Amino acid sequence: MTKKPKEGVGPWAKEKLDALGEYLGFYTKVLKNQGWWCRGTIFVDAFAGPGRAKVRTKLKAAPEVSLFDTEPAADAEAVEYLKGSPRVALDIENPFSRYVFIERNPERVAELHALAEEYGETRRIVVKEGDAATELQAILDSGINWKHHRAVVFVDPFGMHIPWSTLEALARTGAIEVFVNFPLGMAIQRFLVRSGDIRENWQATLDSFFGSPDWRIHAYEERDGLFGAETLKLADSGIRLLEWYRGRLKEAFGHVSPGRLIRNTQGGHLYYLVWAGPNKKGLDGAQHILSKGDRVPPARGRKLTIYG
Ligand SMILES: C[S@@+](CC[C@H](N)C(=O)[O-])C[C@H]1O[C@@H](n2cnc3c(N)ncnc32)[C@H](O)[C@@H]1O
């Protein structure tokens, strides 16, 4: 039986959304100062979600409980709503001239249409129901003149849903920045089983996500064992894959930020936020914002290039 996904988002989503909001505020202010405001600036939320999410939090037991309390204080669900990334982007001080929200789930698409109506007077919003990679390619094929446009694409899937080829195509415009969720703990490590004997369809997903089969070199090592050659998973495979991916982003876009680790409430590693783009100015802002969280831990053993 498949487990029903939990409703709502974890409290750590706030850290991601605060970083996104801070970066978009920085970016649009820079563009405004350069005379770009209100013309040719686009925000694309490629995995938009519903626009608002219920946060899963547990209330702590109250230190003193009155005899007259009728509500159970310990472990009750606290209802708190968080602005999702579309609202975060819509509410920045210097808005983008256009917003595109892409989402595959029809119920979330309906919520995004309601959001578009709510902001319809003041913002130009298009909601696209479909697959992020397909819709991003459609935007690239739509004839936008990238000499006169600038865009930020937020790539925030639950798993490895963005093929490397899509990021390369965005980079080729020379005008698009990406703010990417690198789903190391949430997806990638789950596919990289200890034995190295990975199912064929998982291998295909990893190949498409990284745009190369070389993820294997960064995650595993072949050694001579007692019974012949054996495959060992590297203890620091996660950080090696992150640095390799960042190196590839740097090659494609020109600049890349450090990865900011987002953890769950138990300290478990969920994902890294990484920015990549064509301008040094953008890097300065992203570097400042994304360096605030956990720092990338040092690698052990084999040589590792840290891009930074
Ligand atoms: C992590 S949530 C997005 C959360 C949102 N960015 C936020 O911070 O408020 C990922 C969303 O992507 C959607 N999704 C999953 N696969 C997709 C795909 N291939 N194309 C477009 N949307 C997809 C899911 O339905 C889900 O709403």
The ligand as an ORCA input file, in Angstrom:
! r2SCAN-3c Opt
* xyz 0 1
  C       7.689     21.522     -3.300
  S       6.147     21.859     -4.034
  C       6.262     23.540     -4.476
  C       6.172     24.469     -3.327
  C       6.210     25.917     -3.724
  N       7.334     26.212     -4.605
  C       6.317     26.774     -2.486
  O       7.430     26.973     -1.991
  O       5.292     27.264     -2.026
  C       6.297     21.082     -5.606
  C       5.077     21.270     -6.487
  O       5.413     20.823     -7.792
  C       4.298     20.150     -8.372
  N       4.868     19.254     -9.402
  C       5.441     18.025     -9.242
  N       5.941     17.589    -10.409
  C       5.710     18.559    -11.325
  C       6.030     18.713    -12.715
  N       6.682     17.755    -13.392
  N       5.678     19.848    -13.327
  C       5.013     20.835    -12.664
  N       4.672     20.747    -11.346
  C       5.014     19.631    -10.692
  C       3.626     19.456     -7.206
  O       2.254     19.241     -7.478
  C       3.853     20.477     -6.075
  O       2.756     21.344     -5.955
*
